[in-house]
Amino acid sequence: MEATIAKRIEQLRRYMRCRQLHAFIIPSTDAHMSEYIPERWEARRWISGFTGSAGTVVVTLGKAGLWTDSRYFLQAADELRGSEITLFKDRLPDTVSIPSWLMSQLPGGARVGVDGNVYSAKDALALQSELGEKSIALVPDFDPFDEIWGNRPALPKTPVAVHSLEWAGEAARQKIEKALAEAGKYGANALWVSSLDTIAWLLNIRGSDVPYNPVAVAHAFLSREQTVLFIDKDKVPPAVALHLEREGVAVAGYHETADFLAKTQGLQVCLDSAKLSFALYNAIAERNRVVDALSVADRLKSIKNETEIAGFRRAMLRDGVALVRFFMWLEEAAPTGNVTEYAVCLKLKELRSRQENFAGESFHTIAGYAANGAINHYHPSAEHSATVGGEGFLLIDSGGQYLDGTTDITRTVAVGDLTDDMKRDYTLVLKGNINLSRAIFPAGTRGSQIDMLARKAMWEHGVNYLHGTGHGVGHYLNVHEGPHSIRPEENPVVLRVGMVATNEPGVYRDYRYGVRTENMMLTRRVMTTDFGDFYGFEILTLCPIDTTPIVREMMTDEETAWLNAYHRAVYEKLSPRLSDAEKAWLKDKTKAL
């Protein structure tokens, strides 16, 4: 593989020399700024061999580097081994930024290339400004991979489907009207959307162009006069075409955006430069006034309606049943020494697939035994998979896509003898999860203001984790959804009633073990006082938490009471759907501490 990567980097450098480029930047995104992308746009993986979902590769004529975050430090170090690509651990205080590194490597007057079709406008504008301080030009006009990537995958051709009003709870026409009204608050009379999950939600359609994410490659333009969906017309069956027509949506070809924008002028177009390509941003801005704002459609999507909330609850019941059956199987099978991490992934999918409305997994299952649990996004394969059991922890992060909801859950279970350090770390993670779950906070609170509740117990023991604590979750959509989050970094989006988020603190001991406990939570109004509305969380996830590793004396009375109440709820809600043997197993796993 090292020889292949070296050959590909040299191909890129030859391309760069022919076009007088001194560096080229390859992000992880596609033309829609997606986190998870179709194969055609996986250029960063192709050029580097790094398979994580986040990271940026920069290649100069003499050096190459990969910047990625803490979720992938161990994975990147392993996958880059033997190549010339240097790992830069992004977001650490001592790590040089990409602009600073480029300015240290390149002379004034140098040219840095990017493909403007897959580079976000917000990042490009910031990079352009920083590089300009040294008279280095950002040139967004090249896609070298069309030339150097032999047999580059084509865009997917799978058809889209209508997402029934039974599941969506609100017609597309109503959502469009609301989105335009929100854009109007910024003085805009039109809206451009390129985010695939937002388009799917807005128009009540679903696709399968991206693994695990039920979305279709498309752009959308909204105004009072017209709504246009730009999509491969071959992917729109008659039933979907009729649905769109009834909702007032015209269909144009995916590659007709340039012609359309060339005829559009004098509008005030609301867009989110962080979720739009630099190429489209420039095309819109050429003849129209740009109103750059946090995606108004994303904010609407993040607040689930009552139909979506009811769907989440139903999906969690079915998911919980599958998980009970899975952990019963694991408990019996692991001691045989015949269970691999990969077998764990297959069994989870099998048991979920038996549930009503199952539409697939929501992401590639993470099943990390022992040292592999310390790799945040570890993916076992049939060829590379550890055998589970004997001692230590098995960390399992998995989820399902159901027509009425998306699930995401992590459980860490003891599969053998544990050390005192393991038990302490497990208890600290559980305390963090419980303390965030119990939070009561005033309306207007941001995720960054409550993130420390999940970390406080760890900090008191000199322990921390570098990833965020929680992300939004889509409704039969992407398992990672914004714009809200729970993490230390400042995010201006406040938590609102109807938002769903995960709660997933963790501790990772490199090359030893990892611990993470994750539930999904729904923001609800708890009370209204003289000081306004106060919110809290309803725990949606229904699955027992392993109590065997808990250090009881580390738990407060309030934390123990919360865990006992959660386990009572798990048993009461799941037991009517279980056999007698399954009920007995669950009764034991949810007994009070």
SESE-713758 format. One line per 2 residues: number of its first residue (from 1); for each residue y, x, z of C-alpha. Coordinates in steps of 0.2 Angstrom, whole numbers. Layout:
<atoms>
NUM	Y/X/Z | ...
</atoms>
This chain:
<atoms>
1	0/0/0 | 12/14/4
3	11/21/-14 | 14/3/-21
5	30/1/-10 | 36/18/-15
7	33/14/-34 | 43/-3/-31
9	57/6/-23 | 58/19/-37
11	59/5/-50 | 73/-3/-40
13	82/14/-40 | 80/16/-59
15	88/-2/-61 | 102/3/-49
17	106/19/-59 | 107/10/-75
19	120/-1/-68 | 130/11/-58
21	125/4/-41 | 124/15/-26
23	115/3/-15 | 106/-14/-16
25	104/-27/-2 | 89/-38/-2
27	90/-53/11 | 75/-64/16
29	83/-80/10 | 82/-90/-6
31	95/-99/-16 | 96/-112/-2
33	98/-100/13 | 81/-106/19
35	71/-97/33 | 55/-100/25
37	55/-99/6 | 45/-101/-10
39	35/-86/-16 | 48/-83/-31
41	61/-78/-19 | 51/-67/-8
43	59/-51/-15 | 61/-43/2
45	43/-44/6 | 38/-38/-11
47	50/-22/-10 | 45/-18/8
49	28/-25/13 | 36/-32/28
51	29/-50/30 | 41/-57/44
53	52/-72/40 | 68/-63/45
55	75/-46/39 | 86/-38/27
57	81/-22/17 | 95/-10/10
59	90/3/-3 | 102/17/-8
61	98/30/-21 | 91/41/-7
63	87/31/8 | 80/14/13
65	81/3/29 | 75/-14/36
67	85/-23/49 | 75/-36/59
69	76/-45/76 | 66/-43/91
71	53/-56/86 | 47/-43/73
73	49/-26/81 | 31/-22/83
75	26/-31/67 | 39/-22/57
77	34/-5/64 | 16/-7/59
79	19/-14/42 | 32/-1/37
81	21/13/43 | 19/26/29
83	34/20/19 | 51/28/18
85	59/13/25 | 67/15/42
87	66/1/55 | 83/-4/62
89	81/-15/78 | 95/-28/74
91	105/-35/88 | 102/-21/100
93	118/-12/106 | 114/5/99
95	108/-1/82 | 121/2/68
97	125/-13/57 | 122/-14/39
99	140/-13/34 | 143/2/45
101	127/11/39 | 132/8/21
103	150/15/24 | 142/30/33
105	130/33/18 | 142/29/3
107	158/37/-3 | 173/27/-7
109	173/19/-24 | 154/16/-23
111	146/-1/-29 | 134/-11/-18
113	124/-24/-27 | 117/-41/-21
115	110/-56/-30 | 124/-69/-27
117	112/-83/-30 | 102/-78/-14
119	115/-71/-3 | 125/-83/9
121	143/-85/5 | 148/-82/23
123	139/-65/24 | 145/-60/7
125	163/-63/11 | 162/-54/28
127	153/-39/20 | 166/-39/5
129	180/-37/18 | 171/-24/28
131	166/-13/14 | 183/-15/6
133	190/-5/21 | 182/11/12
135	185/4/-6 | 167/1/-8
137	164/-14/-20 | 152/-28/-17
139	145/-33/-34 | 135/-50/-33
141	130/-51/-51 | 112/-44/-52
143	94/-50/-49 | 84/-34/-52
145	68/-43/-48 | 67/-53/-63
147	65/-37/-72 | 55/-26/-60
149	44/-38/-52 | 29/-41/-64
151	22/-58/-64 | 35/-64/-53
153	30/-82/-46 | 38/-97/-54
155	47/-110/-45 | 35/-124/-38
157	31/-139/-49 | 24/-150/-35
159	30/-168/-36 | 41/-176/-22
161	38/-192/-13 | 48/-205/-4
163	49/-204/14 | 46/-222/20
165	60/-231/29 | 46/-235/41
167	47/-217/47 | 65/-213/42
169	73/-227/51 | 89/-227/40
171	92/-229/21 | 98/-214/11
173	113/-224/6 | 118/-226/24
175	116/-208/27 | 126/-203/12
177	140/-214/18 | 140/-207/35
179	140/-189/28 | 155/-193/17
181	164/-201/32 | 161/-185/42
183	167/-174/28 | 183/-185/27
185	187/-180/44 | 190/-163/38
187	201/-169/23 | 187/-168/11
189	182/-181/-3 | 166/-172/-8
191	151/-163/-1 | 139/-150/-7
193	122/-147/1 | 110/-134/-4
195	99/-134/12 | 82/-141/7
197	78/-150/24 | 95/-158/24
199	93/-164/6 | 76/-171/11
201	83/-180/26 | 98/-186/17
203	89/-194/3 | 73/-199/12
205	62/-188/1 | 49/-175/5
207	40/-161/-5 | 28/-147/-3
209	38/-132/-11 | 38/-122/4
211	22/-119/15 | 22/-129/31
213	40/-137/27 | 39/-153/18
215	54/-150/7 | 58/-148/-12
217	69/-135/-21 | 85/-145/-25
219	104/-146/-23 | 115/-161/-19
221	133/-166/-23 | 140/-181/-14
223	157/-190/-17 | 163/-208/-17
225	161/-209/-36 | 143/-201/-37
227	129/-193/-28 | 119/-181/-39
229	102/-173/-35 | 99/-157/-45
231	80/-155/-46 | 67/-151/-58
233	65/-168/-66 | 47/-165/-69
235	44/-166/-51 | 52/-184/-49
237	38/-197/-52 | 44/-215/-57
239	43/-222/-39 | 54/-208/-33
241	66/-210/-47 | 67/-229/-44
243	70/-225/-25 | 84/-214/-29
245	92/-226/-42 | 92/-239/-29
247	101/-228/-16 | 114/-224/-29
249	108/-206/-33 | 108/-199/-50
251	96/-185/-55 | 100/-169/-65
253	91/-154/-69 | 90/-140/-56
255	98/-127/-67 | 112/-139/-72
257	123/-135/-57 | 134/-123/-67
259	138/-135/-81 | 141/-149/-68
261	153/-138/-58 | 162/-132/-73
263	168/-150/-76 | 172/-153/-58
265	190/-149/-53 | 203/-154/-41
267	192/-160/-27 | 192/-155/-9
269	173/-150/-7 | 166/-149/11
271	153/-136/12 | 145/-124/25
273	147/-106/18 | 133/-100/29
275	121/-112/20 | 127/-109/2
277	125/-95/-10 | 139/-84/-14
279	137/-89/-33 | 138/-107/-30
281	153/-105/-17 | 163/-95/-31
283	158/-109/-44 | 165/-122/-33
285	180/-113/-27 | 185/-109/-44
287	192/-126/-48 | 192/-135/-31
289	198/-133/-14 | 185/-127/-2
291	183/-135/15 | 172/-123/25
293	164/-132/40 | 148/-132/50
295	137/-143/39 | 141/-161/43
297	125/-167/36 | 115/-155/47
299	124/-162/63 | 120/-180/58
301	102/-175/55 | 100/-166/72
303	103/-183/81 | 87/-193/79
305	88/-211/78 | 77/-223/88
307	64/-224/74 | 63/-205/73
309	62/-204/92 | 48/-217/93
311	39/-207/79 | 40/-191/89
313	33/-199/104 | 18/-206/94
315	15/-189/86 | 15/-181/103
317	1/-192/109 | -10/-189/94
319	-6/-170/95 | -10/-170/113
321	-27/-178/110 | -31/-164/97
323	-25/-151/110 | -36/-158/124
325	-51/-157/112 | -46/-139/107
327	-44/-132/124 | -61/-140/129
329	-69/-131/114 | -61/-115/118
331	-66/-115/137 | -84/-117/131
333	-84/-106/116 | -74/-91/122
335	-86/-84/135 | -99/-83/121
337	-90/-68/113 | -90/-77/96
339	-73/-84/95 | -59/-74/85
341	-41/-77/84 | -43/-83/67
343	-57/-96/72 | -44/-102/85
345	-32/-106/70 | -45/-115/60
347	-51/-125/75 | -33/-131/79
349	-30/-136/61 | -47/-145/60
351	-44/-155/76 | -26/-160/71
353	-32/-165/54 | -42/-179/61
355	-27/-187/68 | -18/-202/60
357	-3/-197/49 | -7/-179/49
359	1/-170/34 | -2/-152/38
361	3/-138/50 | 21/-136/55
363	19/-117/54 | 6/-103/53
365	-3/-103/70 | 1/-89/81
367	-15/-84/91 | -13/-68/100
369	-26/-61/111 | -22/-47/124
371	-10/-35/115 | -8/-46/100
373	1/-59/111 | 16/-47/113
375	19/-48/94 | 30/-64/94
377	25/-70/76 | 8/-62/75
379	-3/-70/62 | -22/-67/63
381	-32/-67/47 | -50/-68/42
383	-50/-49/39 | -39/-44/54
385	-43/-54/70 | -48/-49/87
387	-62/-57/97 | -56/-68/112
389	-62/-66/129 | -67/-55/143
391	-51/-53/152 | -32/-56/150
393	-22/-69/140 | -23/-79/124
395	-6/-85/118 | -7/-99/106
397	9/-106/97 | 5/-120/85
399	11/-136/78 | 8/-151/67
401	17/-160/53 | 14/-179/55
403	23/-192/44 | 32/-199/60
405	36/-182/68 | 34/-163/69
407	26/-154/84 | 28/-136/91
409	19/-130/107 | 14/-114/115
411	2/-112/129 | -4/-96/136
413	-22/-97/144 | -32/-85/155
415	-48/-81/146 | -54/-68/159
417	-49/-58/174 | -30/-56/176
419	-20/-42/184 | -7/-45/197
421	7/-41/184 | 0/-54/172
423	0/-67/185 | 18/-63/190
425	24/-63/172 | 15/-80/169
427	23/-87/184 | 40/-81/180
429	39/-89/162 | 33/-105/170
431	47/-105/182 | 60/-103/168
433	52/-117/158 | 53/-129/173
435	70/-124/178 | 77/-128/160
437	67/-144/159 | 75/-150/176
439	93/-146/170 | 106/-159/172
441	122/-155/163 | 139/-164/158
443	142/-170/140 | 150/-156/130
445	138/-143/136 | 132/-130/123
447	115/-122/123 | 122/-105/128
449	128/-112/144 | 111/-117/150
451	100/-104/142 | 101/-93/158
453	92/-107/168 | 76/-101/158
455	80/-83/162 | 86/-83/180
457	69/-80/189 | 65/-66/177
459	82/-58/179 | 79/-57/197
461	63/-47/194 | 72/-36/181
463	63/-45/167 | 70/-52/151
465	65/-58/133 | 76/-55/117
467	73/-70/107 | 81/-87/110
469	75/-100/122 | 75/-115/111
471	78/-121/93 | 80/-139/85
473	65/-147/77 | 65/-158/62
475	58/-175/60 | 43/-172/48
477	54/-158/42 | 56/-140/46
479	50/-134/63 | 66/-123/65
481	81/-134/63 | 99/-132/67
483	113/-133/71 | 110/-133/89
485	101/-120/99 | 98/-114/117
487	100/-95/117 | 112/-82/124
489	123/-80/108 | 137/-92/107
491	135/-108/97 | 149/-120/96
493	137/-135/94 | 136/-145/109
495	120/-154/115 | 120/-172/111
497	109/-187/115 | 95/-188/102
499	94/-170/99 | 76/-162/100
501	74/-144/105 | 61/-132/111
503	60/-124/128 | 50/-107/126
505	54/-93/138 | 42/-78/137
507	38/-61/143 | 31/-47/131
509	23/-31/137 | 21/-20/122
511	3/-16/117 | -3/-25/133
513	0/-44/133 | 12/-58/130
515	16/-74/139 | 25/-89/132
517	25/-108/138 | 34/-120/126
519	37/-139/126 | 48/-149/115
521	62/-159/124 | 73/-174/119
523	91/-174/126 | 95/-191/135
525	109/-198/145 | 104/-197/164
527	119/-205/172 | 137/-209/170
529	149/-205/185 | 168/-204/188
531	166/-187/180 | 159/-193/164
533	141/-193/156 | 128/-182/161
535	113/-177/151 | 95/-171/154
537	79/-169/145 | 64/-180/142
539	48/-169/139 | 40/-174/123
541	25/-162/123 | 9/-169/131
543	-3/-155/135 | -9/-147/152
545	-2/-130/157 | -15/-118/164
547	-13/-117/182 | -25/-103/186
549	-13/-89/183 | 1/-96/194
551	6/-86/209 | 8/-101/221
553	20/-93/233 | 32/-89/219
555	35/-107/215 | 48/-117/224
557	44/-135/231 | 55/-142/217
559	46/-133/203 | 29/-137/210
561	34/-156/211 | 40/-155/193
563	24/-148/187 | 13/-160/196
565	24/-175/189 | 22/-168/172
567	3/-166/173 | 2/-184/180
569	12/-190/164 | 1/-180/153
571	-15/-188/160 | -8/-206/161
573	-2/-205/143 | -17/-196/135
575	-32/-203/145 | -33/-220/136
577	-36/-211/120 | -50/-200/127
579	-69/-201/130 | -75/-201/147
581	-80/-183/146 | -63/-178/139
583	-54/-189/153 | -64/-179/166
585	-59/-162/159 | -41/-168/158
587	-41/-175/176 | -47/-158/182
589	-34/-148/172 | -19/-159/178
591	-24/-161/196 | -9/-158/208
593	-6/-141/215
</atoms>
